[in-house]
Amino acid sequence: MAELETIIHERHSVRRYETNHPISTTELDDMIATAALAPTAMNKQPLRYLVLDSPEARTKLLQQVSFNQSQIETASSLVLIVADLVNDDAPAFSTGHGTPAPDAGTLTNHALNAGLAGMQLMLIAQNRGYVTNPMTGFNHNEILSALGIDKERYLPLLLIAIGKSDDHGQASEHKPLNQILLRK
């Protein structure tokens, strides 16, 4: 089996991380830069990556989740993937110039973009000896305001915990191929 397939098969859902294994800014930046090479709809590249590693950010984040708290408390790094709804090279969005709400097709594209980039980030991290856990169980309506980030401009999509495993993780059960594969 190819190395990538081994990484995919060995990936587990990790809830607790070793707290004494920081990820250097250089290494995390490199992983994010590589993950950002994932394709995006029409190559618009609307994703932004918020690293939430300060104690203040983690405290605010903990107030916005109903579960996944152990990952937030123990992960070496937390990356929140958001879509930039302005996504142009114009000066930063200024309050009072409301951004129109994205339509269903745009939301689907943003979710697809975040899924592709998020999985790419998780595979890159695993290839470097880290483990990850994707999370969507947070207050999407309030998380950006709590962090002091413009919620009119940015749309929170996916939070990823990265670190060294403090437990063995848990293999997720997956449906067998005969339940998910359709052919015509």
Secondary structure, DSSP 8 states (H G I E B T S, - for coil): --HHHHHHHH--B---B-TT----HHHHHHHHHHHTTS--GGG---EEEEE--SHHHHHHHHTTBSS-HHHHHH-SEEEEEEEESS-SSSS---TTS------HHHHHHHHHHHHHHHHHHHHHHHHTT-EEEEE--B-TTTHHHHHT--TTTEEEEEEEEEE-BSS--B------HHHH----
